[in-house]
Amino acid sequence: MQAFSRGLLDGKRILITGGGSGLGRGVARHLVDHGAVVHLWGRRAAVLEEAAEEVSAARPGTVHVRTVDVRRFEQVDDAMESIWSEHGPLTGVVNNAAANFIAQTQGLSPRAFEAITGTVMNGSFHTTLAAGQRWIRDGLRGSVLSTLTTWVWTGSAYVVPSAMAKAAVHSMTMSLAVEWAKYGIRLNAVAPGPIPTDYAWEMLNPTQSSSVGATQADQVPAGRAGTIEELANLMMFLLSDACDYLTGQTIAMDGGQMLAGPGTFAGLTSLTDADWQEIKEKSLAATATSKAQRSV
């Protein structure tokens, strides 16, 4: 079902960080289908190019890509300036770049903690700041939308760095919504429940036989996982001009999961040492594969 008119986002130029795969890639297609020009940032050039080709298939020339490590403000600022000078000012930013894996917190290294918090918390702030400074300087309105989780309200065992970082972005959303409202800049966030995507889904289903975690549809009162189309519909509304009065809000879209009882990873307390070793080996293998892909 087509919820919005095809021209809903005509004239919009929207950046999606972490846009080469997963939710970012899926949502990008819907933004383009509804009139937006989209910029995708990520760390893997090949993945970005593939995403651009897929997303813009029906509207060639509507997707632009650039490899950017959002943990590095200098890269973010340079890339943002290139958008402004080469394509025109953005109208919206989607903070979607993320990193996460399941682990027992007592075994986390500082490097592992920084890999997640640097991408989620620092990356979201860097991107928001780089866009916001230019909107304020140029007297332009803008919209920032961050992809969070319901862990911002409940916390979550075994994904502590992610829970901490996303809670920080939730706080940024509320804080800057007040500070920047006078400039016509809105900040909101979405907190989706389980929506299957390839890499992230594998990382958050820790063992082949695991029936615990936050990704199981049978733990959702609605009885199913969400879809990228549903998430895109919510995000398109928030990025459109439909309600300029809405700011500072994080909206849960999880089929009632959080209200029925926080769908976090507390159930993983039942795993054995052998299970945790399997999880560690799986995570290391996935990390090695990702590094190999980035080097191609």
Number of C-alpha atoms within 10 A of each C-alpha: 4 7 8 12 10 15 12 19 22 15 12 21 23 26 28 25 28 27 28 28 22 18 23 23 23 21 23 30 22 20 25 26 22 18 19 24 24 27 22 26 26 21 18 21 19 16 18 23 18 12 23 25 16 16 24 19 15 12 13 12 12 19 25 18 20 18 21 22 20 29 23 15 18 14 16 23 18 12 19 19 17 14 18 13 10 9 13 11 21 25 21 26 25 26 28 24 26 23 16 20 20 22 20 14 13 7 8 12 10 8 10 14 16 16 17 25 25 22 24 31 26 20 25 30 21 21 26 24 15 18 26 24 11 17 20 16 10 10 11 15 18 24 26 28 26 27 24 26 26 26 21 20 13 15 19 20 20 21 21 22 27 28 24 19 24 28 22 18 23 26 15 19 24 18 13 19 22 14 11 16 16 11 15 16 23 28 29 25 25 21 20 22 26 23 20 17 14 10 12 17 14 17 17 18 19 24 17 10 8 13 15 20 19 21 21 19 17 12 23 23 16 13 13 15 20 19 16 20 17 15 21 19 17 14 21 20 14 23 27 16 13 11 10 13 10 12 22 22 16 22 16 17 19 23 20 17 24 21 12 11 12 18 25 21 18 15 15 21 11 9 13 10 9 9 16 17 13 14 21 17 11 16 19 11 11 15 12 11 11 13 11 10 13 12 9 8
